[in-house]
Amino acid sequence: MPAPIELPEAVLPEIMPSPIELPEPVLPEIMPAPIELPEPVLPEIIPSPVELPEAVLPEIIPEPVVVPGIILH
């Protein structure tokens, strides 16, 4: 009877050390890749929207100039 009790104990330690070595080398290979992509994409989008708001402001300023003309009457 003491023979079947020693089999299940030796099967557990053999499966644990195997899956611990796989996830370690997979993480460092995916981290350095996406860090170089977002850098060159930002400077190309900033200079575009800067020219649009400039032409919209001067068109709204000349409208309130008609208000002081009514106060003189």
FILO-56066 format. One record per residue: chain; x, y, z of N, C-alpha, C in turn; residue in three letters. Coordinates in nm, 2 decimals, always signed. Atoms other than C-alpha are relative to their C-alpha. Example, Ala and Ser with C-alpha at 12.3 -4.5 7.8 and 13.67 -1.06 7.14 Angstrom:
BEGIN
chaine:A	nxx:+0.09	nyy:-0.12	nzz:+0.00	caxx:+1.23	cayy:-0.45	cazz:+0.78	cxx:+0.09	cyy:+0.12	czz:+0.00	residu:ALA
chaine:A	nxx:-0.09	nyy:-0.11	nzz:+0.00	caxx:+1.37	cayy:-0.11	cazz:+0.71	cxx:-0.08	cyy:+0.11	czz:+0.08	residu:SER
***
This chain:
BEGIN
chaine:A	nxx:+0.08	nyy:-0.12	nzz:+0.00	caxx:+0.00	cayy:+0.00	cazz:+0.00	cxx:+0.09	cyy:+0.13	czz:+0.00	residu:MET
chaine:A	nxx:-0.08	nyy:-0.13	nzz:-0.01	caxx:+0.28	cayy:+0.26	cazz:+0.07	cxx:+0.06	cyy:+0.03	czz:-0.14	residu:PRO
chaine:A	nxx:-0.06	nyy:-0.03	nzz:+0.13	caxx:+0.39	cayy:+0.23	cazz:-0.30	cxx:-0.07	cyy:+0.10	czz:-0.08	residu:ALA
chaine:A	nxx:+0.07	nyy:-0.11	nzz:+0.08	caxx:+0.11	cayy:+0.44	cazz:-0.48	cxx:+0.01	cyy:+0.14	czz:+0.06	residu:PRO
chaine:A	nxx:+0.00	nyy:-0.13	nzz:-0.06	caxx:+0.16	cayy:+0.72	cazz:-0.23	cxx:+0.13	cyy:+0.08	czz:-0.04	residu:ILE
chaine:A	nxx:-0.13	nyy:-0.07	nzz:+0.04	caxx:+0.52	cayy:+0.80	cazz:-0.36	cxx:-0.01	cyy:+0.05	czz:-0.15	residu:GLU
chaine:A	nxx:+0.01	nyy:-0.04	nzz:+0.14	caxx:+0.41	cayy:+0.84	cazz:-0.73	cxx:-0.05	cyy:+0.14	czz:-0.02	residu:LEU
chaine:A	nxx:+0.05	nyy:-0.14	nzz:+0.03	caxx:+0.19	cayy:+1.16	cazz:-0.72	cxx:+0.09	cyy:+0.11	czz:+0.05	residu:PRO
chaine:A	nxx:-0.09	nyy:-0.11	nzz:-0.06	caxx:+0.45	cayy:+1.35	cazz:-0.51	cxx:+0.11	cyy:+0.03	czz:-0.10	residu:GLU
chaine:A	nxx:-0.11	nyy:-0.03	nzz:+0.10	caxx:+0.72	cayy:+1.32	cazz:-0.78	cxx:-0.05	cyy:+0.06	czz:-0.13	residu:ALA
chaine:A	nxx:+0.06	nyy:-0.05	nzz:+0.12	caxx:+0.49	cayy:+1.43	cazz:-1.06	cxx:-0.02	cyy:+0.15	czz:+0.01	residu:VAL
chaine:A	nxx:+0.03	nyy:-0.14	nzz:-0.02	caxx:+0.41	cayy:+1.78	cazz:-0.92	cxx:+0.13	cyy:+0.09	czz:-0.02	residu:LEU
chaine:A	nxx:-0.12	nyy:-0.09	nzz:+0.01	caxx:+0.77	cayy:+1.93	cazz:-0.89	cxx:+0.05	cyy:+0.00	czz:-0.14	residu:PRO
chaine:A	nxx:-0.06	nyy:+0.00	nzz:+0.14	caxx:+0.85	cayy:+1.83	cazz:-1.26	cxx:-0.08	cyy:+0.09	czz:-0.09	residu:GLU
chaine:A	nxx:+0.08	nyy:-0.08	nzz:+0.09	caxx:+0.56	cayy:+2.04	cazz:-1.41	cxx:+0.02	cyy:+0.15	czz:+0.04	residu:ILE
chaine:A	nxx:+0.00	nyy:-0.14	nzz:-0.05	caxx:+0.62	cayy:+2.36	cazz:-1.20	cxx:+0.12	cyy:+0.08	czz:-0.06	residu:MET
chaine:A	nxx:-0.12	nyy:-0.07	nzz:+0.05	caxx:+0.98	cayy:+2.46	cazz:-1.31	cxx:+0.00	cyy:+0.02	czz:-0.15	residu:PRO
chaine:A	nxx:+0.01	nyy:-0.01	nzz:+0.15	caxx:+0.89	cayy:+2.43	cazz:-1.68	cxx:-0.07	cyy:+0.13	czz:-0.05	residu:SER
chaine:A	nxx:+0.07	nyy:-0.12	nzz:+0.04	caxx:+0.63	cayy:+2.71	cazz:-1.73	cxx:+0.06	cyy:+0.13	czz:+0.05	residu:PRO
chaine:A	nxx:-0.05	nyy:-0.12	nzz:-0.06	caxx:+0.83	cayy:+2.96	cazz:-1.52	cxx:+0.11	cyy:+0.06	czz:-0.09	residu:ILE
chaine:A	nxx:-0.10	nyy:-0.06	nzz:+0.08	caxx:+1.11	cayy:+3.00	cazz:-1.77	cxx:-0.05	cyy:+0.05	czz:-0.14	residu:GLU
chaine:A	nxx:+0.05	nyy:-0.05	nzz:+0.13	caxx:+0.89	cayy:+3.07	cazz:-2.08	cxx:-0.05	cyy:+0.15	czz:+0.01	residu:LEU
chaine:A	nxx:+0.05	nyy:-0.14	nzz:+0.00	caxx:+0.71	cayy:+3.40	cazz:-1.98	cxx:+0.11	cyy:+0.10	czz:+0.03	residu:PRO
chaine:A	nxx:-0.10	nyy:-0.10	nzz:-0.03	caxx:+1.04	cayy:+3.57	cazz:-1.87	cxx:+0.06	cyy:+0.06	czz:-0.13	residu:GLU
chaine:A	nxx:-0.06	nyy:-0.05	nzz:+0.12	caxx:+1.21	cayy:+3.60	cazz:-2.22	cxx:-0.10	cyy:+0.06	czz:-0.10	residu:PRO
chaine:A	nxx:+0.10	nyy:-0.05	nzz:+0.09	caxx:+0.88	cayy:+3.70	cazz:-2.39	cxx:-0.03	cyy:+0.15	czz:+0.03	residu:VAL
chaine:A	nxx:+0.04	nyy:-0.14	nzz:-0.04	caxx:+0.82	cayy:+4.03	cazz:-2.20	cxx:+0.11	cyy:+0.10	czz:-0.05	residu:LEU
chaine:A	nxx:-0.10	nyy:-0.10	nzz:+0.05	caxx:+1.15	cayy:+4.22	cazz:-2.28	cxx:+0.01	cyy:+0.02	czz:-0.15	residu:PRO
chaine:A	nxx:-0.01	nyy:-0.01	nzz:+0.15	caxx:+1.12	cayy:+4.15	cazz:-2.65	cxx:-0.12	cyy:+0.09	czz:-0.05	residu:GLU
chaine:A	nxx:+0.12	nyy:-0.08	nzz:+0.05	caxx:+0.77	cayy:+4.33	cazz:-2.68	cxx:+0.01	cyy:+0.15	czz:+0.05	residu:ILE
chaine:A	nxx:-0.01	nyy:-0.13	nzz:-0.05	caxx:+0.86	cayy:+4.64	cazz:-2.47	cxx:+0.08	cyy:+0.10	czz:-0.08	residu:MET
chaine:A	nxx:-0.08	nyy:-0.10	nzz:+0.08	caxx:+1.14	cayy:+4.81	cazz:-2.67	cxx:-0.06	cyy:+0.03	czz:-0.14	residu:PRO
chaine:A	nxx:+0.05	nyy:-0.02	nzz:+0.14	caxx:+0.94	cayy:+4.78	cazz:-3.00	cxx:-0.10	cyy:+0.12	czz:-0.01	residu:ALA
chaine:A	nxx:+0.10	nyy:-0.11	nzz:+0.01	caxx:+0.64	cayy:+5.01	cazz:-2.94	cxx:+0.04	cyy:+0.14	czz:+0.06	residu:PRO
chaine:A	nxx:-0.05	nyy:-0.12	nzz:-0.06	caxx:+0.85	cayy:+5.28	cazz:-2.77	cxx:+0.05	cyy:+0.09	czz:-0.11	residu:ILE
chaine:A	nxx:-0.06	nyy:-0.08	nzz:+0.11	caxx:+1.01	cayy:+5.40	cazz:-3.10	cxx:-0.11	cyy:+0.05	czz:-0.10	residu:GLU
chaine:A	nxx:+0.11	nyy:-0.04	nzz:+0.10	caxx:+0.68	cayy:+5.43	cazz:-3.30	cxx:-0.07	cyy:+0.13	czz:+0.04	residu:LEU
chaine:A	nxx:+0.08	nyy:-0.12	nzz:-0.04	caxx:+0.49	cayy:+5.70	cazz:-3.10	cxx:+0.09	cyy:+0.13	czz:-0.01	residu:PRO
chaine:A	nxx:-0.08	nyy:-0.12	nzz:+0.00	caxx:+0.79	cayy:+5.94	cazz:-3.11	cxx:-0.01	cyy:+0.08	czz:-0.14	residu:GLU
chaine:A	nxx:+0.00	nyy:-0.07	nzz:+0.13	caxx:+0.80	cayy:+6.03	cazz:-3.49	cxx:-0.15	cyy:+0.03	czz:-0.05	residu:PRO
chaine:A	nxx:+0.14	nyy:-0.03	nzz:+0.04	caxx:+0.41	cayy:+6.05	cazz:-3.51	cxx:-0.04	cyy:+0.13	czz:+0.06	residu:VAL
chaine:A	nxx:+0.05	nyy:-0.12	nzz:-0.07	caxx:+0.37	cayy:+6.34	cazz:-3.27	cxx:+0.04	cyy:+0.13	czz:-0.08	residu:LEU
chaine:A	nxx:-0.04	nyy:-0.12	nzz:+0.07	caxx:+0.58	cayy:+6.61	cazz:-3.45	cxx:-0.06	cyy:+0.03	czz:-0.13	residu:PRO
chaine:A	nxx:+0.06	nyy:-0.02	nzz:+0.13	caxx:+0.40	cayy:+6.56	cazz:-3.78	cxx:-0.14	cyy:+0.05	czz:+0.02	residu:GLU
chaine:A	nxx:+0.14	nyy:-0.04	nzz:-0.02	caxx:+0.05	cayy:+6.63	cazz:-3.63	cxx:-0.01	cyy:+0.14	czz:+0.06	residu:ILE
chaine:A	nxx:+0.00	nyy:-0.13	nzz:-0.07	caxx:+0.15	cayy:+6.95	cazz:-3.43	cxx:+0.00	cyy:+0.12	czz:-0.09	residu:ILE
chaine:A	nxx:+0.00	nyy:-0.12	nzz:+0.10	caxx:+0.24	cayy:+7.19	cazz:-3.72	cxx:-0.12	cyy:+0.02	czz:-0.08	residu:PRO
chaine:A	nxx:+0.12	nyy:-0.01	nzz:+0.09	caxx:-0.08	cayy:+7.12	cazz:-3.91	cxx:-0.11	cyy:+0.08	czz:+0.06	residu:SER
chaine:A	nxx:+0.11	nyy:-0.08	nzz:-0.06	caxx:-0.35	cayy:+7.25	cazz:-3.67	cxx:+0.03	cyy:+0.14	czz:+0.05	residu:PRO
chaine:A	nxx:-0.04	nyy:-0.13	nzz:-0.05	caxx:-0.15	cayy:+7.56	cazz:-3.58	cxx:-0.04	cyy:+0.11	czz:-0.10	residu:VAL
chaine:A	nxx:+0.04	nyy:-0.10	nzz:+0.10	caxx:-0.23	cayy:+7.74	cazz:-3.91	cxx:-0.15	cyy:+0.02	czz:-0.01	residu:GLU
chaine:A	nxx:+0.15	nyy:-0.01	nzz:+0.01	caxx:-0.61	cayy:+7.69	cazz:-3.89	cxx:-0.05	cyy:+0.10	czz:+0.10	residu:LEU
chaine:A	nxx:+0.06	nyy:-0.09	nzz:-0.09	caxx:-0.69	cayy:+7.88	cazz:-3.57	cxx:+0.04	cyy:+0.15	czz:-0.02	residu:PRO
chaine:A	nxx:-0.05	nyy:-0.14	nzz:+0.02	caxx:-0.49	cayy:+8.19	cazz:-3.68	cxx:-0.09	cyy:+0.08	czz:-0.10	residu:GLU
chaine:A	nxx:+0.08	nyy:-0.07	nzz:+0.10	caxx:-0.71	cayy:+8.27	cazz:-3.98	cxx:-0.15	cyy:+0.02	czz:+0.05	residu:ALA
chaine:A	nxx:+0.13	nyy:-0.01	nzz:-0.05	caxx:-1.03	cayy:+8.23	cazz:-3.78	cxx:-0.02	cyy:+0.11	czz:+0.10	residu:VAL
chaine:A	nxx:+0.01	nyy:-0.11	nzz:-0.10	caxx:-0.95	cayy:+8.49	cazz:-3.51	cxx:-0.02	cyy:+0.14	czz:-0.06	residu:LEU
chaine:A	nxx:+0.02	nyy:-0.14	nzz:+0.06	caxx:-0.91	cayy:+8.81	cazz:-3.73	cxx:-0.14	cyy:+0.02	czz:-0.06	residu:PRO
chaine:A	nxx:+0.13	nyy:-0.02	nzz:+0.07	caxx:-1.25	cayy:+8.74	cazz:-3.89	cxx:-0.11	cyy:+0.03	czz:+0.11	residu:GLU
chaine:A	nxx:+0.10	nyy:-0.02	nzz:-0.11	caxx:-1.44	cayy:+8.76	cazz:-3.55	cxx:+0.02	cyy:+0.14	czz:+0.07	residu:ILE
chaine:A	nxx:-0.03	nyy:-0.12	nzz:-0.07	caxx:-1.27	cayy:+9.08	cazz:-3.42	cxx:-0.07	cyy:+0.12	czz:-0.06	residu:ILE
chaine:A	nxx:+0.07	nyy:-0.12	nzz:+0.06	caxx:-1.41	cayy:+9.34	cazz:-3.68	cxx:-0.15	cyy:+0.00	czz:+0.02	residu:PRO
chaine:A	nxx:+0.15	nyy:+0.00	nzz:-0.02	caxx:-1.77	cayy:+9.24	cazz:-3.59	cxx:-0.04	cyy:+0.09	czz:+0.12	residu:GLU
chaine:A	nxx:+0.04	nyy:-0.09	nzz:-0.12	caxx:-1.78	cayy:+9.41	cazz:-3.24	cxx:+0.03	cyy:+0.15	czz:-0.02	residu:PRO
chaine:A	nxx:-0.04	nyy:-0.14	nzz:+0.02	caxx:-1.65	cayy:+9.74	cazz:-3.39	cxx:-0.13	cyy:+0.08	czz:-0.03	residu:VAL
chaine:A	nxx:+0.13	nyy:-0.07	nzz:+0.03	caxx:-2.02	cayy:+9.83	cazz:-3.49	cxx:-0.07	cyy:+0.04	czz:+0.13	residu:VAL
chaine:A	nxx:+0.07	nyy:-0.03	nzz:-0.13	caxx:-2.13	cayy:+9.84	cazz:-3.12	cxx:+0.03	cyy:+0.14	czz:+0.05	residu:VAL
chaine:A	nxx:-0.02	nyy:-0.13	nzz:-0.05	caxx:-1.96	cayy:+10.17	cazz:-3.02	cxx:-0.07	cyy:+0.11	czz:-0.09	residu:PRO
chaine:A	nxx:+0.07	nyy:-0.10	nzz:+0.09	caxx:-2.13	cayy:+10.35	cazz:-3.32	cxx:-0.14	cyy:+0.03	czz:+0.05	residu:GLY
chaine:A	nxx:+0.14	nyy:-0.02	nzz:-0.05	caxx:-2.47	cayy:+10.31	cazz:-3.15	cxx:+0.00	cyy:+0.09	czz:+0.13	residu:ILE
chaine:A	nxx:+0.00	nyy:-0.07	nzz:-0.13	caxx:-2.36	cayy:+10.47	cazz:-2.82	cxx:+0.01	cyy:+0.15	czz:-0.03	residu:ILE
chaine:A	nxx:-0.02	nyy:-0.15	nzz:+0.03	caxx:-2.27	cayy:+10.81	cazz:-2.99	cxx:-0.14	cyy:+0.06	czz:-0.02	residu:LEU
chaine:A	nxx:+0.13	nyy:-0.07	nzz:+0.03	caxx:-2.64	cayy:+10.87	cazz:-3.10	cxx:-0.06	cyy:+0.04	czz:+0.13	residu:HIS
***
